[in-house]
Amino acid sequence: MEPIIVTTTCDEIQNAEEIAEILIKKQRAACVQISSPVKSIYRWQGAIETSKEYVVSIKSCRSLFNDIAETIKKTHSYEVPEIIATDIAIVDTDYQQWLSSVLRIEAS
């Protein structure tokens, strides 16, 4: 099992919570953390935009990334949501065992 953190951002706390609940219920995420609002500055459709967003950090594993991405795309309010994954280089053995125990990972 290769642990990852998938990150997305949402403009509304309700959308972040909806994504989190779906992923936890489907056992695609072991834990989802939603941050306090952050200020995001980005380019969208040729203009520089500034907005308040909630950072959503999803603890999971590499083999579930596509399912997570599809769930985010179906549920997210953005036309093009941020969906990026970061490999976890080192993880505590007990935490990794817990991750494995709560995720629904199908055998390949």
LUMLO-430399 format. One line per field, with one value per residue: chain; x, y, z of N, C-alpha, C in turn. Coordinates in nm, 4 decimals. Example, Ala and Ser with C-alpha at 12.3 -4.5 7.8 and 13.67 -1.06 7.14 Angstrom:
<rs>
mol <- A/A
n.px <- 1.3190/1.2850
n.py <- -0.5690/-0.2250
n.pz <- 0.7800/0.7080
ca.px <- 1.2300/1.3670
ca.py <- -0.4500/-0.1060
ca.pz <- 0.7800/0.7140
c.px <- 1.3200/1.2900
c.py <- -0.3300/0.0030
c.pz <- 0.7800/0.7870
</rs>
This chain:
<rs>
mol <- A/A/A/A/A/A/A/A/A/A/A/A/A/A/A/A/A/A/A/A/A/A/A/A/A/A/A/A/A/A/A/A/A/A/A/A/A/A/A/A/A/A/A/A/A/A/A/A/A/A/A/A/A/A/A/A/A/A/A/A/A/A/A/A/A/A/A/A/A/A/A/A/A/A/A/A/A/A/A/A/A/A/A/A/A/A/A/A/A/A/A/A/A/A/A/A/A/A/A/A/A/A/A/A/A/A/A/A
n.px <- 0.0847/0.0665/0.0858/-0.0824/-0.1441/-0.4172/-0.5049/-0.7474/-0.9366/-1.2055/-1.4699/-1.6764/-1.7595/-1.9504/-1.9412/-1.6846/-1.7182/-1.9137/-1.7742/-1.5778/-1.7350/-1.8507/-1.6216/-1.5184/-1.7344/-1.7398/-1.5075/-1.2750/-1.1106/-0.9157/-0.8997/-1.0054/-0.9111/-1.0183/-0.9277/-0.9094/-1.0378/-0.8363/-0.6514/-0.6616/-0.4857/-0.4993/-0.4835/-0.7527/-0.9350/-0.8012/-0.7880/-0.6680/-0.7553/-0.8899/-0.9726/-1.1529/-1.0817/-1.1252/-0.8937/-0.8702/-0.7549/-0.6813/-0.6346/-0.5093/-0.4516/-0.2336/-0.3502/-0.6181/-0.6507/-0.7681/-1.0425/-1.0951/-1.0449/-1.2473/-1.4772/-1.4438/-1.4602/-1.7272/-1.8692/-1.7801/-1.8004/-1.6567/-1.5562/-1.3102/-1.1645/-0.8988/-0.6985/-0.4686/-0.2036/0.0165/0.2922/0.3549/0.6487/0.7630/0.6113/0.4662/0.4612/0.2402/0.0432/0.0246/-0.0726/-0.3232/-0.4335/-0.4479/-0.6323/-0.8760/-0.9357/-1.0960/-0.9539/-0.9228/-0.8018/-0.5569
n.py <- -0.1181/0.2104/0.5029/0.8193/1.1751/1.3449/1.6510/1.9051/2.2041/2.4031/2.6391/2.6672/2.5605/2.3622/2.2156/2.1064/1.9453/1.7682/1.6284/1.5097/1.3426/1.1628/1.0323/0.9131/0.7449/0.5733/0.4434/0.5332/0.7184/0.7492/0.9451/1.2810/1.6094/1.9390/2.2598/2.5847/2.8808/2.9834/3.2297/3.2431/3.3079/3.3269/3.2505/3.2662/3.2029/3.4076/3.6180/3.7584/3.6196/3.6389/3.4607/3.3158/3.0049/2.6614/2.4276/2.0921/1.8000/1.4770/1.1629/0.8701/0.6022/0.5272/0.3521/0.4146/0.6637/0.7386/0.6817/0.8600/1.1049/1.1026/1.1083/1.3595/1.5263/1.4769/1.5807/1.8314/2.1914/2.3472/2.4153/2.3217/2.1530/2.1621/1.8826/1.7097/1.4846/1.3809/1.1846/0.9982/0.9850/0.8643/0.6805/0.6200/0.2942/0.1928/0.3816/0.3421/0.0794/0.1247/0.2913/0.1039/-0.0719/0.0653/0.1494/0.0602/-0.1467/-0.2941/-0.6062/-0.6322
n.pz <- 0.0000/-0.0982/0.0566/0.0196/0.0034/-0.0993/-0.2371/-0.2491/-0.3143/-0.1894/-0.2336/-0.0585/0.2669/0.3010/0.0622/0.0802/0.3079/0.2131/0.0100/0.1722/0.3439/0.1581/0.0561/0.2885/0.3640/0.1408/0.1830/0.0631/0.1583/0.4502/0.6355/0.6400/0.6297/0.6829/0.6252/0.7903/0.6307/0.3549/0.1718/-0.1696/-0.4646/-0.8050/-1.1594/-1.3770/-1.6600/-1.8017/-1.6222/-1.3120/-1.0139/-0.6818/-0.3968/-0.1188/0.0153/0.1190/0.2226/0.1453/0.2717/0.1947/0.3210/0.1917/-0.0415/-0.3170/-0.5113/-0.4990/-0.6050/-0.8603/-0.8196/-0.6127/-0.7409/-0.9373/-0.7746/-0.6534/-0.8833/-0.9629/-0.7493/-0.6871/-0.6900/-0.8654/-1.2040/-1.2942/-1.0707/-0.8276/-0.8065/-0.6690/-0.5919/-0.3359/-0.2698/0.0242/0.1770/0.4025/0.6557/0.9712/1.1036/1.2532/1.1870/0.9118/0.9086/1.0216/0.8210/0.6079/0.7193/0.7235/0.4699/0.1618/-0.0313/-0.3330/-0.4525/-0.7065
ca.px <- 0.0000/0.1439/0.0026/-0.0777/-0.2363/-0.4798/-0.5470/-0.8376/-0.9848/-1.3478/-1.5058/-1.7786/-1.7341/-2.0470/-1.8919/-1.5710/-1.7726/-1.9824/-1.6693/-1.5178/-1.8282/-1.8628/-1.4976/-1.5093/-1.8370/-1.6991/-1.3787/-1.1704/-1.0245/-0.9111/-0.9163/-1.0092/-0.9008/-1.0620/-0.8620/-0.9749/-1.0242/-0.7107/-0.6664/-0.6019/-0.4684/-0.4755/-0.5298/-0.8661/-0.9927/-0.7304/-0.7895/-0.6165/-0.8663/-0.8606/-1.0904/-1.1386/-1.1039/-1.0946/-0.8046/-0.9175/-0.6450/-0.7423/-0.5360/-0.5539/-0.3407/-0.2180/-0.4419/-0.7534/-0.6492/-0.8659/-1.1765/-1.1042/-1.0544/-1.3812/-1.5724/-1.4282/-1.5146/-1.8739/-1.9278/-1.7219/-1.8706/-1.5695/-1.5465/-1.1824/-1.1142/-0.7630/-0.6900/-0.3277/-0.1644/0.1546/0.3341/0.4075/0.7765/0.7830/0.4920/0.4748/0.4056/0.1059/-0.0487/0.0031/-0.1617/-0.4575/-0.4792/-0.4845/-0.7487/-1.0011/-0.9598/-1.1423/-0.8584/-0.9469/-0.6796/-0.5411
ca.py <- 0.0000/0.3330/0.6111/0.9506/1.2805/1.4126/1.7847/1.9847/2.3241/2.4318/2.7756/2.6578/2.4548/2.2549/2.1325/2.0333/1.8421/1.6681/1.5458/1.4308/1.2386/1.0608/0.9545/0.8311/0.6399/0.4781/0.3903/0.5776/0.8008/0.7089/1.0682/1.4022/1.7305/2.0608/2.3718/2.7151/2.9444/3.0420/3.3215/3.1900/3.4017/3.2384/3.2986/3.1902/3.2594/3.5282/3.7218/3.7201/3.6092/3.6194/3.4059/3.2405/2.8631/2.5640/2.3228/1.9605/1.7036/1.3442/1.0570/0.7501/0.5296/0.5521/0.2724/0.4716/0.8013/0.7625/0.6851/0.9863/1.2130/1.0980/1.1545/1.5044/1.5885/1.4647/1.6482/1.9653/2.3038/2.4115/2.3579/2.2500/2.1518/2.1159/1.7452/1.6717/1.3860/1.3820/1.0602/1.0072/0.9144/0.7833/0.6795/0.5346/0.1609/0.1820/0.4646/0.2751/-0.0343/0.1802/0.3292/-0.0189/-0.1362/0.1400/0.1734/-0.0544/-0.1630/-0.4195/-0.6695/-0.6167
ca.pz <- 0.0000/-0.1099/0.1099/-0.0449/0.0465/-0.2127/-0.1974/-0.3318/-0.2454/-0.2117/-0.1932/0.0460/0.3648/0.2796/-0.0478/0.1357/0.3970/0.1306/-0.0502/0.2811/0.3878/0.0529/0.0503/0.4094/0.3548/0.0372/0.2276/-0.0289/0.2433/0.5911/0.7126/0.5590/0.7104/0.6145/0.6922/0.7961/0.4995/0.3115/0.0596/-0.2913/-0.5761/-0.9191/-1.2893/-1.4292/-1.7814/-1.8404/-1.5186/-1.1818/-0.9197/-0.5404/-0.3305/0.0055/-0.0104/0.2226/0.1741/0.1842/0.2662/0.1959/0.3426/0.1219/-0.1035/-0.4609/-0.5940/-0.4928/-0.6554/-0.9680/-0.7586/-0.5382/-0.8395/-0.9974/-0.6732/-0.6423/-1.0051/-0.9631/-0.6337/-0.6707/-0.7530/-0.9643/-1.3385/-1.2950/-0.9333/-0.7985/-0.7582/-0.6767/-0.4908/-0.2900/-0.2059/0.1598/0.1681/0.5224/0.7392/1.0889/1.0784/1.3120/1.1086/0.7832/0.9335/1.0386/0.6869/0.5360/0.7802/0.7041/0.3275/0.0835/-0.1411/-0.4056/-0.5030/-0.8525
c.px <- 0.0887/0.0591/0.0252/-0.1669/-0.2869/-0.5320/-0.6429/-0.8740/-1.1307/-1.3776/-1.6094/-1.7474/-1.8274/-2.0008/-1.7744/-1.6199/-1.8433/-1.8812/-1.6084/-1.6083/-1.8424/-1.7393/-1.4802/-1.6104/-1.7996/-1.5671/-1.2681/-1.0713/-1.0306/-0.9413/-0.9197/-1.0052/-0.9387/-1.0066/-0.9563/-0.9596/-0.8831/-0.7403/-0.5922/-0.5983/-0.4255/-0.5252/-0.6416/-0.9271/-0.9344/-0.7247/-0.7260/-0.7310/-0.8124/-0.9872/-1.0516/-1.1702/-1.0684/-1.0066/-0.8521/-0.8030/-0.7006/-0.6321/-0.5890/-0.4328/-0.3477/-0.3208/-0.5849/-0.7617/-0.7557/-1.0087/-1.1982/-1.1230/-1.1933/-1.4877/-1.5642/-1.4902/-1.6676/-1.9398/-1.8899/-1.8008/-1.7866/-1.5732/-1.4197/-1.1254/-0.9677/-0.7728/-0.5449/-0.2968/-0.0161/0.1838/0.3832/0.5336/0.7981/0.6568/0.5143/0.4029/0.2639/0.0037/-0.0777/-0.0876/-0.3056/-0.5146/-0.5292/-0.6127/-0.8803/-1.0314/-1.0080/-1.0561/-0.8837/-0.8137/-0.6753/-0.5348
c.py <- 0.1236/0.4511/0.7430/1.0482/1.3470/1.5462/1.8419/2.1081/2.3464/2.5737/2.7787/2.5408/2.3363/2.1604/2.0477/1.9181/1.7316/1.5728/1.4539/1.3151/1.1266/0.9715/0.8649/0.7153/0.5323/0.4090/0.4160/0.6675/0.7471/0.8277/1.1838/1.5205/1.8503/2.1781/2.4903/2.7805/2.9994/3.1375/3.2642/3.2986/3.3177/3.3052/3.2076/3.2669/3.3967/3.6385/3.6680/3.7299/3.5945/3.5678/3.3379/3.0949/2.7815/2.4566/2.1898/1.8615/1.5640/1.2391/0.9276/0.6741/0.5469/0.4764/0.3271/0.6119/0.8263/0.7690/0.8165/1.1024/1.2177/1.1472/1.3064/1.5733/1.5864/1.5538/1.7953/2.0719/2.3712/2.3387/2.2720/2.2504/2.1097/1.9737/1.7028/1.5733/1.4000/1.2477/1.0899/0.9211/0.8196/0.7936/0.5835/0.4030/0.1468/0.2617/0.3983/0.1543/0.0129/0.2219/0.2069/-0.0811/-0.0639/0.1712/0.0449/-0.0634/-0.2981/-0.4745/-0.6562/-0.7508
c.pz <- 0.0000/-0.0631/0.0353/0.0319/-0.0799/-0.1615/-0.3001/-0.2507/-0.2828/-0.1653/-0.0822/0.1380/0.3430/0.1682/0.0000/0.2238/0.3190/0.0668/0.0557/0.3216/0.2852/0.0519/0.1724/0.4032/0.2539/0.0707/0.1248/0.0433/0.3846/0.6801/0.6137/0.6540/0.6239/0.6927/0.7088/0.6599/0.4784/0.1966/-0.0595/-0.3985/-0.6959/-1.0481/-1.3372/-1.5444/-1.8116/-1.7360/-1.3905/-1.0823/-0.7773/-0.4752/-0.1998/-0.0276/0.1135/0.1599/0.2325/0.1623/0.2913/0.2103/0.2824/0.0703/-0.2548/-0.5452/-0.5939/-0.5530/-0.7616/-0.9151/-0.6833/-0.6346/-0.9029/-0.9000/-0.6586/-0.7628/-1.0077/-0.8590/-0.6258/-0.7453/-0.8618/-1.0981/-1.3495/-1.1525/-0.9269/-0.7452/-0.7766/-0.5647/-0.4618/-0.2254/-0.0653/0.1617/0.2852/0.6069/0.8559/1.0610/1.1326/1.2320/0.9741/0.7992/0.9518/0.9032/0.6113/0.5898/0.7523/0.5584/0.2606/-0.0414/-0.2053/-0.4537/-0.6551/-0.9205
</rs>
